[in-house]
Amino acid sequence: MSFFLEKYFDRLFLLNRSITGEGYRKSLDILSEVLPFKYFDFKTGTKCFDWIIPKEWNVKEAYILTPNGKKVAEFKKNNLHLVGYSISINKEISFEELKKHLYYLKNMPDAIPYVTSYYQENWGFCLSYNEFKKLPKKGLYKVKIDSTLKKGILRIGTFTIPGKSKKEILLSTYLCHPSMANNELSGPLMFLSLYKILKNEKKLNYTIRFVICPENIGSISVLSRFGEHFKKNVIAGFVTTCVGYGEIYYYKKSRNGNTVADKAALNILKNQKNKYKIIDFFAGGSDEKQYCTPYFDLPIGLIMRDMYGKYKEYHTSLDNKSLIDFKKIAETAKLYFDVIKTIDENKFFLAKVQKGTPFLAKYKRLNFPHVSNFNSYKIREKYYSAMLEILNLCDGKNSLLDIAELRNFKMLDLLPITHDLLQNNLLRKK
């Protein structure tokens, strides 16, 4: 799986992605080789709630020519050198004028920062602070940006794996950052890995919907197209980003904070080997801030390997291939699968024996020990303890996930026990 993900990473990394444009669409087409998205296009000028779809941006070339004839901040060498959505320009200017359009990080002198100006026409270049310090202070600079801002489209992709129910688990990621690994490509690559797991699984109870879009304006567009459907049908969901780097999982809760998405994610996280941190919902961040706005208030959380904005390479050229681990992306896909499986298998049951505990020894399929031998009982103590808890708490008010949380079980571990109880006619679905 790691080689498979790396192969797609190498094809995607250098493409100039933005919220619109040819690089974004080509990236989406490459991902669609594995996950066959259906596309929905929004024309420039389309109103989506309080937002308007901007013009489409494409770039052919961009660079700065120093007074001594040296090219710097070349777009063709690293597309992070150009401020996103820079307008076309071709003129000579002084260093003092050029400085107003340069961006760098003094505290990270080797890093190129990521800067955009989507909704106000501007231009600029990004370079490392070490490169900036070498620029001559005297003489004229030639600045060339060969770009276009024209009427075009913003594209989103969606793909569903039909379940037995029309109710959905929503998975959303973004595809709009140029030349960044963890913050950009780890989410879409995780989608490919997760899809390969899910497509070989037997039909799930819930429909799984994958959504890929530009960040913010893309999820706004998604909601303008599917929002009412989501409000009615999405029972849980997650925004996927920053899953290729870091030893600690971060979980950012939904706006509600106590949804089945929150419960399932935390049930899996507390029962795996890595450390994890819980972040309460806040209104900034990634696309969760759109999905969790007051009207929609969708049960959407985020499972990350290291949180956006928390690692020093974030939104710089140092967020590159050397930073991420493709094994961790695949590992995170398996964790997401366990969370999805937990949500999908979560049900309410009613114990058929409500007066006293059932006489378990008479149910042959349960293999309950007839001889009261402490040591032989202890071998399956966890199994029988969990069985008794299920029978006690299956009063129609607690779901299987509720029971797992109340008694500190991993819910997936309760599934075979629940199956045994159903087979012995000790439980029924509510």
Beta strands, then each sheet from edge to edge (+ up, - down):
strand 1: 38-43
strand 2: 47-48
strand 3: 51-52
strand 4: 56-65
strand 5: 71-72
strand 6: 89-94
strand 7: 102-103
strand 8: 125-126
strand 9: 140-150
strand 10: 153-161
strand 11: 168-174
strand 12: 207-213
strand 13: 234-239
strand 14: 249-252
strand 15: 276-279
strand 16: 300-304
strand 17: 348-351
strand 18: 395-399
strand 19: 427-429
sheet 1: 1+ 10- 12+ 11+ 13+ 16+ 14- 15-
sheet 2: 2+ 3-
sheet 3: 5+ 4- 9+ 6-
sheet 4: 7+ 8+
sheet 5: 18+ 17- 19+
end
